[in-house]
Every structure is written in structure tokens, then in C-alpha cells.
Amino acid sequence: MEKPGWFKIMHKWQVKKDLGVVGVTVPFLVGALAHGKEGQSPTVDDARALFNAIVQRPVAGFVTEASWCDEIGAPVLQVVRADSAQRMDKGRADYNASAPLVFGSNLITKWQSTDLTTLIDKLIEDARAPIARQAFSRNKNTMTGQYEYGDFLPGEISFIRETLK
């Protein structure tokens, strides 16, 4: 069975270490999935639809993990094998081997919640402004040294096209 685009982007991102270390941001994923679709500007509704797909139609044998990335100052998503010893929720009291979406303790602490709906809402709210500005890529500003959302870089566009073809 063909894997969904959201899974392909996250899975391949982890293989291509030259793009990022841990995972993709929600704005990146939403923008990537809309990239190349003429006349379509993604909205926060697309972010909600993305999380509905991740939770309601997960890829068998995998789990999506959301965590805070200190380096870029934003939450990131990644996919890992469901039976992976590296699963961030393994060993926690709320561990659920069949959960399609789990949150790292750093996001749970930051957003002071363990409720799945609340945490998804926080991820979507965090992504709202960059998605509204159509700024999907989080990269370091060479002038300030700070990470900020902006346009996709040429290498990211190539990655998206290659991954979703």
C-alpha cells in the first residue's frame, strides 16, 4: 500500500541528515504537502487535517513523535518504528504501544498537558502564524543567528519534489 505524503516526508527527512537532525516542523510539512498544487495556499485547516490523518490513519508499524527542538526553537515531528527502543515515550507512565502520535516530555512540560487533543491544538497554534505567512521553512538567519520561518530553500524544494513524486 502506498504510504501517505506526510509519512514519506518525515521518513525520508530522517535519512537525509544534511537537511535537519531530528524532524520536520508542522509548517514545513503542511507547506511541503501543498507544494506544487497550483492555486492552493495551505491554511491552518490543512494542519488540522494533517493531524487527523496521522491519528486516524497511521502507517502500520510506525508512530509519529512530536518533540521540542532546542536548536531551532520549534516543535518537530518524526516517524519511528512502533517497536523502536528509541521511542521517546517508552518507560513513561502514559506509554501506549499502539498510540499513533506521541509527545516528548519536553513538549508535555512546555505546554503543561498530557491530553492528546490539547497538545495537537498547541502544535497547530504554534504553526498558525508561519502558515498564514506562507513561511514554511525554519532556517538560521545569517544576520541575527536566530532561527526563523521563511521560504523553502532550493534544496528543500528538490527534496519535496523528489520525495512526493
Secondary structure, DSSP 4 states (H G I P E B T S, - for coil): -PPPHHHHHHHHHHH-TTT-SS-B-HHHHHHHHHTT-TT----HHHHHHHHHHHHHSPPTTEEEEEEEETTTTEEEEEEEETT-TT-TTTTSTT--TT-SEEE-HHHHHHHT---HHHHHHHHHHHHHHHHHTT--EEEE-TTT--EEEESPPHHHHHHHHHHH-
